[in-house]
Amino acid sequence: METGKRNVYAYLRVSGLGQVGGDGFERQLGAIKQYADANGLHVAKVFKERGVSGATVLEGRAALRQMLEALASNGARTIIIEKLDRLARDLMVQENLLADLRKRGFDLISVAEPDLCSSDPSRVLVRQVFGSIAQYDRAMVVAKLRGARERMRARTGRCEGRKPYGTREGEAEIVRRMQELRRQRIAVNKIAATLNSEGLKPRAGKIWYATSVYRILKSIDAS
């Protein structure tokens, strides 16, 4: 810990696996560190939630659970996020997570929305307004995509979604490699590490993660 500075943890989240290799993490961490430096705080550790929807509750957040466990064990009590929709987009999920943090005695700082966790009625209203806007924006995006699919279906009689992994050139060989490793009872995180060491690339992003390997194998089992 830097002299005179309070230890805090940074929480970052990107919702799509294809965004993991983008600038989302870098942008969020840059804003957080700038705020921390200006307010006498030291970012002791960074927790990254890769490819997790903002509508996912605590049980689906591996990095968030790890951070809460670390906070409970080492004396740090504060979390910093870039903005509230990085914690969650859905209003009800936001409120549930914020209530859980308060119950545990942890503080949350949002760089974009200072003092958002205050129990003052005006701050509660602002938090709910921000959450409602994020929820509305997400609903509008979903509605626009649904409308585009319906218009395409009306024109062509069909509307194909994203083709599953394994259907594009070169992917079938990687799927077979995953299955071969799984038959050896190798865990998905080690399968991901093996694929990376062998230079096998995913469809999006630069490296494989356990979550993407798990989803592909699960979809194959279900087919």
Helices and strands as residue ranges (DSSP letters): E 6-14, G 17-19, H 24-38, E 41-50, G 58-60, H 62-74, E 78-81, H 84-87, H 91-104, E 107-110, H 121-156, H 171-183, H 188-197, H 210-222
